[in-house]
């Protein structure tokens, strides 16, 4: 990083996403410029919340000992993202989507189906699966579904079977 960039950079990181450590309340911040650190230090100490001692231990354990677990997790996520892609391609080819590269979330564009109703509601009613999507992600997302494929293969296959059936897809 150039000296100029370092003088205006604040870096934030945590183990929460990469190691699936939700709600541990621990992040690391590096302030490049002293003036930004001074601005932060001038704020009330609890303005940004407090760090959890358990979160510190979990973060250190993940960073120091979690490489093998993370490699295994990435293998599972790769398998699952490909499974979502294959099922949609084969059973709901008119639903637009792409193979995600850096997430465990797949976005499905159901506009070509012409459902006439929000797909989140249809999938919940007809498939008994609660997915995210719709207008809570903005007015342009009304006909989109978001599938979290960070789960076991058995659970994912059940989700995909129910979603495709609810949306009128081919049986697998």
N, C-alpha and C positions, 0 to 999 in steps of 0.2 A: 504494500500500500504506500502511496506517495505521502510525503510529509504533509502536503496540502490537504489531502483527503483525511489523514489521521487527525489533523487539527479540527476537523468538523464531524467526526464520526463517533457515534455511540453504538456499541454492539450489545445486543441482548440475546441470550441463549438459555436453554434449559434442557433437561433430559425428558421432559414430560411427553412430548410427541414421539420422539424416536424410540423411547423405551416404554411407552404406554403407562406412564406414571401419573395418571390423572389426579388433580386436586392435591398435589403434594406441597404447593405453595413454596417453591424454591426456584429461583432463576438467578442468573449471573449477568451482571452489567459491567461493561468496561467503558469508561468515559475517556475518550482520547483527549479532548480539551479540558484543561483544568477549570476554565470558566463555567462549563456545563456541570461539572461535578460540584462546583461551589454553589451553583443555582439549586441543584438537587439537595445539597446539604443545608441550604437555607430554609427548606420546607419542614413542616412538622414531621417528627420522626415516624409516625404511624400513618402518614398520608397515603403511602403506597402499600400498606399492609405490612405484616411481619412474616419473617421466614419461619417455616416449621422445622424444628430440629429433626423430626422424622424425614422431612423432605431433603434436608442436607445429607443425611445418611443414605437415603434412597438414591439421590443424585450421584453421590460419590461411588456407591456400589455399582450403579449402572455404568458410569464412565470408566471405572477401573476394572470391572469384572463382567460386563455385559456383552462383550463382542460376539461370543458364540451364540447367545440367545438372540441377539439382533440379527445375525446372519440367518438363523433358523426362521425368525419372523419374516424377514424379507423374502425367503423362499416361499413361505406360506402365502404372503400377500401377492407375490408374482403369480403363483398358481391360481389364486382366487380371482385376480384381475383378468387373467386369461379365460377363466371359466365364465365370468360375467360376459365377457366379449363374445365367446363362442355361443353361449345360450341365446343372447340377444340376436346375434347374426343368424342363428338357425331357427329360432322360434318366433322372434319378433323383428324380422328384417327391416320393417318400415320405421322402427324406432331408431332415431339417430343417436349415436354415441361415439366415443373414441376410446381407445385403450389408454387408460390413465398411466402416467409415467412416474409420478412422485407423490402419490396419495393413496389412501385406501377408500376413496369415494369415487363412485361412477355417476356421472350425470346423464340422464336419459331424456331426450327431447321427444315427447309424445305428440307433438303437433301433427305429424303426418297421420296419426290415427283418427283425428277428428272426433274425439271423445264427446265433446259437448258438455263436459263437466271437468272439474279439477281432477287430475289423475291421482293425487294423494288421497282424495276422498273415495274414488272408485276402487283403488287398490285396498284401502282399509275396509270398505264395505264388502267387496266381492272376494278379495284374497285374504282378508284378515291379517294384513301386514301393514304396520305403521311406518311409512317412509317420510323423510323430509322432502322438501321441495315447495314449489308454489310461490305465492306472492310474498311470503316472509323473506324471500331472497331478492325481492324487487319485482316491479310490475312486469318485467319481461320474462319472469320465471314461472308464470302461472301454469304452464303446461309441461313443466319439467319435474322429474323425480330424481332424488339423490339416494343412491344405494350405498350403504356402508358394507364393504366386503371384508372388513377386518374381523372375521369370525371363523369358526370351524367349517370344514368342507360340507359336513352334514347339514348344519344350519343354513349355510349359503345355498345349498341345493334346494332346501325346502322353501327358502325365501324366493328364489328364482322361479320355482315351479308355481308358487302361488301368484307371484307378480305376473308372470306370463299368462297364466290362466285368466286372471282378472282383466288383463288387457286384450284378451282374445287371441293369444298366440297359439302356435302349434304345440302339441304335446311332445314331450321329450322322450 
